Amino acid sequence: MEREKNTDKQALPHSLSLQDRKKMAVSGVNEVVNFDENQVTIATTMGTLVIRGSSLHVDQLSLDSGELRLTGRIDIVEYDDSVTSGGFLRRLFQ
């Protein structure tokens, strides 16, 4: 049953919306890999997304709908295929 949920999340459309470098909305989110006030790393349906800046704050996260909203000063938005996702246990046993 859990495997079916992951398949459904893979089918979610992925999009980014950035407003005034202060507000960002992301859809197609599978997992938040890591976050602090200077960097947010997200596993999306299109790859790993890294957002860098300052005073970053995750305002809303819904993994059921695959949506994330964050605020703060956003300086860099990039896809990084070298970042491993899959949760804590997967990274622990690699």
VOBA-1610 file (N, C-alpha, C; in pm, whole numbers, padded with zeros to 5 digits, always signed):
BEGIN
Met+00082-00120+00000Met+00000+00000+00000Met+00086+00125+00000Glu+00193+00124+00079Glu+00283+00241+00084Glu+00346+00266-00052Arg+00377+00160-00124Arg+00437+00175-00257Arg+00343+00247-00352Glu+00211+00223-00340Glu+00113+00291-00424Glu+00112+00441-00396Lys+00127+00481-00271Lys+00132+00623-00238Lys+00249+00690-00306Asn+00366+00628-00303Asn+00484+00685-00367Asn+00464+00699-00517Thr+00399+00604-00580Thr+00371+00611-00722Thr+00280+00729-00752Asp+00179+00751-00668Asp+00090+00864-00688Asp+00164+00996-00675Lys+00256+01006-00580Lys+00332+01129-00562Lys+00422+01157-00681Gln+00474+01052-00743Gln+00559+01070-00861Gln+00480+01136-00973Ala+00348+01114-00977Ala+00265+01167-01084Ala+00225+01313-01059Leu+00253+01367-00941Leu+00216+01506-00913Leu+00293+01601-01004Pro+00226+01702-01057Pro+00298+01801-01139Pro+00390+01885-01052His+00501+01927-01109His+00601+02006-01036His+00602+02148-01092Ser+00594+02245-01004Ser+00605+02385-01046Ser+00665+02469-00934Leu+00721+02583-00974Leu+00779+02680-00881Leu+00714+02815-00905Ser+00692+02887-00797Ser+00642+03024-00807Ser+00720+03108-00707Leu+00786+03213-00757Leu+00867+03300-00672Leu+00814+03442-00683Gln+00787+03504-00568Gln+00735+03640-00565Gln+00831+03731-00490Asp+00888+03829-00561Asp+00976+03931-00503Asp+01094+03875-00424Arg+01139+03756-00459Arg+01250+03689-00389Arg+01224+03673-00240Lys+01096+03681-00199Lys+01061+03669-00058Lys+00964+03556-00028Lys+00884+03516-00127Lys+00785+03410-00108Lys+00799+03310-00220Met+00796+03182-00184Met+00806+03077-00284Met+00703+02969-00256Ala+00642+02921-00363Ala+00551+02807-00357Ala+00606+02700-00449Val+00609+02576-00401Val+00660+02463-00479Val+00555+02353-00475Ser+00525+02296-00591Ser+00437+02179-00596Ser+00516+02061-00649Gly+00464+01942-00628Gly+00536+01821-00667Gly+00640+01781-00565Val+00619+01818-00439Val+00715+01788-00331Val+00688+01648-00276Asn+00793+01565-00273Asn+00784+01431-00214Asn+00832+01430-00070Glu+00934+01512-00039Glu+00997+01508+00094Glu+01082+01633+00114Val+01086+01682+00236Val+01184+01783+00274Val+01303+01708+00332Val+01414+01712+00260Val+01533+01636+00298Val+01604+01704+00414Asn+01615+01837+00408Asn+01690+01911+00509Asn+01645+02057+00502Phe+01645+02124+00617Phe+01619+02267+00613Phe+01677+02336+00735Asp+01720+02459+00716Asp+01757+02550+00822Asp+01730+02691+00770Glu+01772+02791+00841Glu+01739+02928+00799Glu+01816+02975+00676Asn+01918+02900+00634Asn+01998+02939+00517Asn+01980+02847+00396Gln+01920+02729+00413Gln+01905+02636+00301Gln+01789+02541+00325Val+01713+02515+00219Val+01606+02416+00221Val+01633+02320+00106Thr+01637+02190+00135Thr+01660+02088+00033Thr+01534+02003+00025Ile+01478+01994-00097Ile+01349+01928-00118Ile+01363+01823-00226Ala+01309+01703-00203Ala+01299+01601-00306Ala+01166+01624-00378Thr+01174+01652-00508Thr+01054+01676-00588Thr+01039+01566-00693Thr+00930+01570-00764Thr+00906+01473-00870Thr+01002+01492-00987Met+01070+01607-00994Met+01163+01636-01102Met+01309+01638-01057Gly+01336+01595-00934Gly+01472+01593-00882Gly+01484+01669-00752Thr+01606+01678-00701Thr+01632+01746-00574Thr+01646+01895-00599Leu+01569+01973-00525Leu+01569+02119-00537Leu+01634+02178-00413Val+01733+02265-00433Val+01802+02331-00323Val+01773+02480-00331Ile+01725+02537-00221Ile+01694+02679-00212Ile+01784+02738-00105Arg+01862+02840-00142Arg+01953+02905-00047Arg+01915+03051-00031Gly+01940+03102+00089Gly+01909+03241+00119Gly+01934+03268+00265Ser+01853+03356+00321Ser+01865+03388+00464Ser+01726+03404+00523Ser+01715+03378+00651Ser+01588+03384+00724Ser+01479+03302+00657Leu+01517+03185+00602Leu+01419+03100+00535Leu+01331+03031+00639His+01202+03026+00609His+01106+02966+00700His+01001+02890+00619Val+00980+02762+00652Val+00877+02683+00587Val+00743+02720+00653Asp+00658+02789+00577Asp+00529+02833+00630Asp+00423+02723+00622Gln+00428+02644+00516Gln+00327+02540+00496Gln+00390+02423+00424Leu+00358+02302+00469Leu+00404+02181+00404Leu+00293+02079+00409Ser+00255+02030+00291Ser+00157+01922+00281Ser+00212+01817+00186Leu+00259+01707+00241Leu+00311+01599+00157Leu+00198+01524+00087Asp+00077+01528+00144Asp-00037+01465+00078Asp-00066+01531-00056Ser-00065+01664-00059Ser-00091+01735-00185Ser+00039+01771-00257Gly+00155+01750-00191Gly+00284+01778-00253Gly+00317+01925-00263Glu+00269+02005-00168Glu+00289+02151-00175Glu+00369+02202-00056Leu+00454+02300-00085Leu+00537+02365+00017Leu+00537+02515-00010Arg+00528+02593+00095Arg+00539+02739+00085Arg+00644+02784+00185Leu+00733+02873+00138Leu+00835+02926+00229Leu+00853+03075+00207Thr+00905+03139+00311Thr+00933+03283+00306Thr+01075+03307+00353Gly+01126+03425+00325Gly+01261+03466+00362Gly+01328+03529+00241Arg+01454+03560+00252Arg+01529+03614+00138Arg+01582+03496+00057Ile+01537+03483-00066Ile+01575+03372-00153Ile+01680+03421-00251Asp+01800+03363-00242Asp+01912+03405-00326Asp+01940+03307-00440Ile+01929+03177-00414Ile+01965+03076-00514Ile+01858+02966-00515Val+01817+02927-00636Val+01727+02813-00655Val+01794+02725-00759Glu+01827+02600-00720Glu+01895+02512-00816Glu+01855+02367-00794Tyr+01863+02291-00902Tyr+01842+02147-00895Tyr+01978+02081-00879Asp+01987+01988-00784Asp+02114+01922-00755Asp+02092+01771-00755Asp+02134+01704-00861Asp+02115+01561-00872Asp+02211+01481-00786Ser+02310+01546-00723Ser+02405+01473-00640Ser+02356+01454-00497Val+02246+01521-00457Val+02193+01509-00322Val+02108+01384-00314Thr+02131+01304-00210Thr+02057+01179-00190Thr+01931+01208-00110Ser+01819+01157-00158Ser+01695+01169-00082Ser+01646+01029-00046Gly+01534+01020+00020Gly+01478+00891+00053Gly+01460+00871+00202Gly+01481+00972+00279Gly+01457+00962+00422Gly+01581+00925+00501Phe+01566+00935+00631Phe+01676+00914+00724Phe+01732+00772+00714Leu+01646+00671+00715Leu+01693+00533+00716Leu+01768+00498+00588Arg+01720+00547+00474Arg+01790+00518+00349Arg+01929+00579+00349Arg+01941+00703+00397Arg+02073+00767+00402Arg+02163+00698+00505Leu+02105+00647+00612Leu+02180+00581+00718Leu+02243+00451+00667Phe+02170+00375+00585Phe+02218+00245+00540Phe+02287+00246+00406Gln+02319+00362+00351Gln+02393+00366+00225Gln+02538+00346+00247
//
